[in-house]
Amino acid sequence: MDLDLSGKHALVCGASEGIGLAAARELALLGADVTLLARREDALRTACESLPRREGQHHDFVVADAAQTDALAKTAAELASKHPVHVLINNTGGPPAGPAHAAAVSAYVDAFTRHLLANQVLVQALLPGMRAVGWGRVVNVISTSVYEPIANLGVSNTIRGAVASWAKTLSKELGADGITVNNVLPGYTETARIAQIVQGAMARSGKAEAEVRSELASHVPLRRFAQPGEIGAVIAFLCSPAAGYVSGQSIAVDGGRMQSI
C-alpha cells in the first residue's frame, strides 16, 4: 500500500492540539513536510518541535485566526508562494453548545466565517499549487452531525452541514485536476471539545463528570471515546496516494455510534 507523502507539503489548521496536532503527526510520519496553523504561537512552537522528522524533512508553523479571513488568505498565499501546499487539513474548534432556536444571529455568522469561509479562502490560496502538479488533497474535519444532528449543538449542526455540501461540490469541480476532497466525521474524541460537551451536560443534569462520560460512552458500540491519533490516522490515509480514488466522501470515525448506514 502506497502511503508515502515524501516531497508533499501539508498545511494543518487547528494544529496546536487535539485532532489537528494528531493529524499533523501522522502526516509527518508518512513523510510530508508539515506546516501547523493556529492562533497561539507558543503552543504552535511546542507542537512543531514535537513532530517526527526524517532526514531532509522540514516542519514549520504560521500564526493565524480563522475568524480573520482576509489575514488568513494573505498568510496562506505567502506560505504557498514559498512552498506550494499539496495537502490541506481544514480543522477548527466547534461553536458553543446550545439549541438552534436560541442562538444569536451573530453566533451563526461567526461559525460560518470560522468554518466555511475560512476553508474557502484557504482553498483559493492553495489551489494554484495543487493544480500545477496535478495532485492535491483537501480533508475537512467536521462532525457526525452532518448525518444525524446532535442535541444542543444547533449552530454546529447547521454549519457542519454547510461545510459538507461545500466539500461535495468542490470534489466534483476539482476531481479533473487530480485533487480529492473528503470529510472526516469524528465521534466522541478525547479533546478540549469533548470536555466542553461533558461540562455542558454536567451543568444541565447536575451529574458528576464520571457519570456523564460513562453515559456518553454507553452510546458507542466500542464503549469508549476515540484518541486523537485514531482520527489523525484516517485523515492521513485520505491524504495518501493509496486513497487516490476516494473523493466526495464523509467518513465517520465514531466507534459505530451513528445509527444510520
C-alpha positions, 0 to 999 in steps of 0.5 A: 500500500502506497502511503508515502507523502515524501516531497508533499507539503501539508498545511494543518489548521487547528494544529496546536492540539487535539485532532489537528496536532494528531493529524499533523503527526501522522502526516509527518510520519508518512513523510510530508513536510508539515506546516501547523496553523493556529492562533497561539504561537507558543503552543504552535512552537511546542507542537512543531518541535514535537513532530517526527522528522526524517532526514531532509524533512522540514516542519514549520508553523504560521500564526493565524485566526480563522475568524480573520479571513482576509489575514488568513488568505494573505498568510496562506498565499505567502506560505504557498508562494514559498512552498506550494501546499499539496495537502490541506487539513481544514480543522477548527474548534466547534461553536458553543453548545446550545439549541438552534432556536436560541442562538444569536444571529451573530453566533451563526455568522461567526461559525460560518466565517470560522468554518466555511469561509475560512476553508474557502479562502484557504482553498483559493490560496492553495489551489494554484499549487495543487493544480500545477502538479496535478495532485492535491488533497483537501480533508475537512474535519467536521462532525457526525452531525452532518448525518444525524444532528446532535442535541444542543449543538444547533449552530454546529449542526447547521454549519457542519452541514454547510461545510459538507455540501461545500466539500461535495461540490468542490470534489466534483469541480476539482476531481479533473485536476487530480485533487480529492476532497473528503470529510472526516466525521469524528465521534466522541474524541478525547479533546478540549471539545469533548470536555466542553460537551461533558461540562455542558451536560454536567451543568444541565443534569447536575451529574458528576463528570464520571457519570456523564462520560460513562453515559456518553460512552454507553452510546458507542458500540466500542464503549469508549471515546476515540484518541486523537491519533485514531482520527489523525490516522484516517485523515492521513490515509485520505491524504495518501496516494493509496486513497487516490480514488476516494473523493466526495466522501464523509467518513465517520470515525465514531466507534459505530455510534451513528445509527444510520448506514 
